[in-house]
Amino acid sequence: MNQETKNRIKKLIEEKVRPGIQMDGGDIELVDVTDDGVVRVRLKGACAHCPFSSMTLAVGVEQQLKEAVPEVVRVEPVL
């Protein structure tokens, strides 16, 4: 994945995904974007240990990123 696409993903997380997660008392940090389309993120705050965090990643984060950046294959949590 080229640097321009990685920058688009970073911008989407900062401007679209992060504010929604922060409204629920959590936070999200972009850790890495691999060349094969895997986005690695770290959930923080209230989201770090929430039992619904996997749903947040799948339905909220992954779906938004895949719609905006078709090169995204999946989103993985990092501890």
GUNUTI-243075 format. One line per 5 residues: number of its first residue (from 0); their letters; for each residue x, z, y of N, C-alpha, C, O. Coordinates in nm, 4 decimals. Layout:
N
NUM	a	X:Z:Y:X:Z:Y:X:Z:Y:X:Z:Y; ...
This chain:
79
0	mnqet	0.0854:0.0000:-0.1166:0.0000:0.0000:0.0000:0.0903:0.0000:0.1233:0.1866:0.0763:0.1305; 0.0591:-0.0845:0.2183:0.1458:-0.0951:0.3354:0.1226:0.0197:0.4345:0.0237:0.0925:0.4262; 0.2152:0.0331:0.5266:0.2122:0.1449:0.6217:0.0906:0.1380:0.7128:0.0361:0.2416:0.7508; 0.0476:0.0187:0.7480:-0.0698:0.0043:0.8341:-0.1953:0.0611:0.7665:-0.2759:0.1282:0.8310; -0.2111:0.0344:0.6384:-0.3254:0.0866:0.5635:-0.3164:0.2378:0.5517:-0.4172:0.3071:0.5652
5	knrik	-0.1969:0.2895:0.5267:-0.1781:0.4344:0.5194:-0.2135:0.5000:0.6522:-0.2728:0.6079:0.6549; -0.1771:0.4348:0.7622:-0.2110:0.4881:0.8944:-0.3618:0.4866:0.9185:-0.4152:0.5773:0.9823; -0.4311:0.3836:0.8678:-0.5778:0.3779:0.8799:-0.6417:0.4937:0.8048:-0.7366:0.5552:0.8535; -0.5898:0.5231:0.6863:-0.6427:0.6343:0.6068:-0.6220:0.7660:0.6808:-0.7126:0.8491:0.6880; -0.5030:0.7841:0.7350:-0.4728:0.9071:0.8097:-0.5685:0.9219:0.9288:-0.6209:1.0305:0.9538
10	kliee	-0.5902:0.8143:1.0003:-0.6785:0.8180:1.1167:-0.8226:0.8488:1.0754:-0.8907:0.9263:1.1425; -0.8690:0.7895:0.9668:-1.0044:0.8168:0.9177:-1.0218:0.9637:0.8810:-1.1232:1.0254:0.9136; -0.9226:1.0184:0.8134:-0.9316:1.1600:0.7760:-0.9358:1.2473:0.9005:-1.0173:1.3392:0.9094; -0.8495:1.2196:0.9954:-0.8432:1.3007:1.1173:-0.9698:1.2892:1.2023:-1.0173:1.3892:1.2562; -1.0248:1.1680:1.2148:-1.1348:1.1458:1.3083:-1.2738:1.1531:1.2463:-1.3697:1.1881:1.3151
15	kvrpg	-1.2867:1.1209:1.1185:-1.4194:1.1153:1.0558:-1.4421:1.2263:0.9532:-1.5475:1.2899:0.9529; -1.3449:1.2497:0.8671:-1.3629:1.3445:0.7578:-1.3398:1.4881:0.8031:-1.4214:1.5765:0.7770; -1.2301:1.5098:0.8697:-1.1885:1.6458:0.9065:-1.2914:1.7215:0.9908:-1.3178:1.8384:0.9625; -1.3503:1.6592:1.0933:-1.4480:1.7339:1.1739:-1.5653:1.7879:1.0917:-1.6112:1.8995:1.1159; -1.6136:1.7106:0.9957:-1.7238:1.7571:0.9121:-1.6846:1.8751:0.8254:-1.7619:1.9695:0.8089
20	iqmdg	-1.5657:1.8697:0.7705:-1.5175:1.9798:0.6868:-1.4927:2.1038:0.7718:-1.5194:2.2156:0.7276; -1.4421:2.0851:0.8928:-1.4183:2.1986:0.9817:-1.5486:2.2653:1.0235:-1.5505:2.3859:1.0484; -1.6568:2.1899:1.0317:-1.7863:2.2493:1.0675:-1.8340:2.3474:0.9605:-1.9140:2.4365:0.9888; -1.7850:2.3310:0.8384:-1.8212:2.4219:0.7297:-1.7184:2.5325:0.7092:-1.7237:2.6041:0.6092; -1.6250:2.5473:0.8031:-1.5267:2.6546:0.7956:-1.4026:2.6208:0.7155:-1.3215:2.7087:0.6865
25	gdiel	-1.3872:2.4950:0.6797:-1.2702:2.4533:0.6026:-1.1810:2.3609:0.6825:-1.1953:2.3465:0.8039; -1.0903:2.2997:0.6126:-1.0012:2.2023:0.6742:-0.9456:2.1136:0.5639:-0.9538:2.1475:0.4458; -0.8896:2.0009:0.6022:-0.8307:1.9081:0.5079:-0.6985:1.8577:0.5640:-0.6858:1.8323:0.6838; -0.6017:1.8441:0.4766:-0.4691:1.7967:0.5154:-0.4335:1.6780:0.4264:-0.4423:1.6869:0.3039; -0.3937:1.5682:0.4875:-0.3459:1.4534:0.4117:-0.2045:1.4828:0.3657:-0.1158:1.5062:0.4477
30	vdvtd	-0.1831:1.4819:0.2352:-0.0525:1.5123:0.1781:0.0259:1.3851:0.1507:0.1447:1.3770:0.1817; -0.0410:1.2849:0.0921:0.0298:1.1637:0.0526:-0.0701:1.0521:0.0259:-0.1853:1.0772:-0.0094; -0.0245:0.9295:0.0430:-0.0975:0.8110:0.0002:0.0008:0.7303:-0.0828:0.1034:0.6853:-0.0319; -0.0299:0.7121:-0.2092:0.0619:0.6410:-0.2971:0.0462:0.4900:-0.2803:-0.0536:0.4422:-0.2263; 0.1440:0.4177:-0.3263:0.1399:0.2720:-0.3169:0.0283:0.2116:-0.4020:-0.0168:0.1001:-0.3758
35	dgvvr	-0.0161:0.2853:-0.5036:-0.1229:0.2335:-0.5898:-0.2625:0.2818:-0.5486:-0.3568:0.2695:-0.6267; -0.2771:0.3363:-0.4282:-0.4083:0.3659:-0.3729:-0.4652:0.5042:-0.3982:-0.5852:0.5257:-0.3806; -0.3814:0.5980:-0.4389:-0.4275:0.7357:-0.4599:-0.4003:0.8159:-0.3331:-0.2877:0.8208:-0.2836; -0.5053:0.8783:-0.2820:-0.4939:0.9611:-0.1620:-0.4917:1.1067:-0.2068:-0.5848:1.1532:-0.2726; -0.3867:1.1780:-0.1716:-0.3738:1.3191:-0.2092:-0.3974:1.4050:-0.0857:-0.3342:1.3867:0.0184
40	vrlkg	-0.4904:1.4992:-0.1002:-0.5271:1.5858:0.0120:-0.5256:1.7310:-0.0324:-0.5368:1.7614:-0.1512; -0.5115:1.8193:0.0640:-0.5180:1.9636:0.0396:-0.6350:2.0193:0.1198:-0.6417:2.0029:0.2416; -0.7267:2.0850:0.0501:-0.8370:2.1522:0.1178:-0.7914:2.2924:0.1559:-0.7205:2.3584:0.0800; -0.8327:2.3371:0.2740:-0.7906:2.4670:0.3257:-0.9115:2.5464:0.3723:-1.0240:2.4964:0.3748; -0.8860:2.6689:0.4085:-0.9913:2.7548:0.4617:-1.1015:2.7778:0.3602:-1.0744:2.7974:0.2418
45	acahc	-1.2257:2.7754:0.4062:-1.3403:2.8015:0.3194:-1.3508:2.6996:0.2064:-1.4072:2.7301:0.1013; -1.2980:2.5800:0.2260:-1.3076:2.4752:0.1239:-1.2046:2.4905:0.0120:-1.2212:2.4330:-0.0955; -1.1008:2.5658:0.0360:-0.9918:2.5767:-0.0616:-1.0379:2.6333:-0.1946:-0.9905:2.5900:-0.2996; -1.1294:2.7292:-0.1922:-1.1720:2.7950:-0.3155:-1.3219:2.7813:-0.3401:-1.3791:2.8521:-0.4230; -1.3832:2.6914:-0.2688:-1.5271:2.6707:-0.2819:-1.5583:2.6027:-0.4153:-1.4894:2.5082:-0.4535
50	pfssm	-1.6602:2.6490:-0.4859:-1.6958:2.5861:-0.6132:-1.7467:2.4425:-0.5974:-1.7527:2.3678:-0.6951; -1.7826:2.4044:-0.4765:-1.8320:2.2696:-0.4518:-1.7247:2.1760:-0.3959:-1.7557:2.0643:-0.3546; -1.5998:2.2203:-0.3942:-1.4941:2.1389:-0.3345:-1.4745:2.0060:-0.4070:-1.4420:1.9058:-0.3433; -1.4936:2.0033:-0.5380:-1.4796:1.8758:-0.6101:-1.5888:1.7782:-0.5674:-1.5650:1.6576:-0.5601; -1.7071:1.8292:-0.5394:-1.8148:1.7437:-0.4916:-1.7849:1.6939:-0.3503:-1.8115:1.5783:-0.3174
55	tlavg	-1.7294:1.7820:-0.2674:-1.6905:1.7418:-0.1321:-1.5906:1.6273:-0.1382:-1.6027:1.5300:-0.0638; -1.4920:1.6387:-0.2266:-1.3919:1.5327:-0.2393:-1.4537:1.4033:-0.2890:-1.4278:1.2970:-0.2327; -1.5347:1.4104:-0.3931:-1.5911:1.2907:-0.4544:-1.6954:1.2237:-0.3656:-1.6886:1.1034:-0.3406; -1.7913:1.3020:-0.3184:-1.9026:1.2454:-0.2436:-1.8682:1.2259:-0.0967:-1.9023:1.1234:-0.0376; -1.8018:1.3223:-0.0386:-1.7719:1.3141:0.1037:-1.6487:1.2331:0.1350:-1.6571:1.1284:0.1991
60	veqql	-1.5350:1.2805:0.0904:-1.4069:1.2219:0.1295:-1.3831:1.0877:0.0600:-1.3604:0.9867:0.1265; -1.3883:1.0865:-0.0720:-1.3556:0.9646:-0.1458:-1.4498:0.8493:-0.1109:-1.4051:0.7366:-0.0899; -1.5769:0.8769:-0.1047:-1.6738:0.7720:-0.0745:-1.6499:0.7124:0.0643:-1.6525:0.5904:0.0810; -1.6268:0.7980:0.1632:-1.6006:0.7488:0.2987:-1.4752:0.6628:0.3033:-1.4743:0.5556:0.3639; -1.3694:0.7106:0.2388:-1.2438:0.6359:0.2426:-1.2559:0.5028:0.1696:-1.2064:0.4012:0.2184
65	keavp	-1.3205:0.5016:0.0541:-1.3363:0.3769:-0.0219:-1.4187:0.2735:0.0543:-1.3899:0.1540:0.0482; -1.5208:0.3194:0.1257:-1.6030:0.2273:0.2041:-1.5228:0.1647:0.3175:-1.5366:0.0456:0.3455; -1.4401:0.2440:0.3817:-1.3639:0.1967:0.4975:-1.2345:0.1255:0.4587:-1.1895:0.0343:0.5280; -1.1752:0.1684:0.3470:-1.0462:0.1127:0.3036:-1.0575:0.0804:0.1542:-1.0344:0.1677:0.0705; -1.0924:-0.0427:0.1205:-1.1139:-0.0797:-0.0195:-0.9918:-0.0587:-0.1105:-1.0067:-0.0519:-0.2325
70	evvrv	-0.8745:-0.0486:-0.0538:-0.7531:-0.0273:-0.1328:-0.7448:0.1134:-0.1927:-0.6647:0.1374:-0.2830; -0.8266:0.2057:-0.1435:-0.8273:0.3418:-0.1958:-0.8907:0.3401:-0.3346:-1.0034:0.2939:-0.3522; -0.8166:0.3910:-0.4325:-0.8633:0.3957:-0.5701:-0.9341:0.5280:-0.5979:-1.0414:0.5303:-0.6581; -0.8735:0.6377:-0.5538:-0.9342:0.7699:-0.5723:-0.8683:0.8706:-0.4781:-0.7640:0.8444:-0.4182; -0.9333:0.9869:-0.4672:-0.8809:1.0978:-0.3879:-0.8551:1.2129:-0.4845:-0.9414:1.2481:-0.5649
75	epvl	-0.7364:1.2710:-0.4762:-0.6983:1.3821:-0.5633:-0.6656:1.5057:-0.4799:-0.6015:1.4957:-0.3753; -0.7101:1.6221:-0.5269:-0.6732:1.7457:-0.4578:-0.5327:1.7898:-0.4960:-0.4883:1.7683:-0.6088; -0.4639:1.8510:-0.4025:-0.3306:1.9085:-0.4245:-0.3393:2.0552:-0.3860:-0.3968:2.0895:-0.2827; -0.2829:2.1406:-0.4681:-0.2876:2.2842:-0.4377:-0.1762:2.3244:-0.3445:-0.1652:2.4417:-0.3085
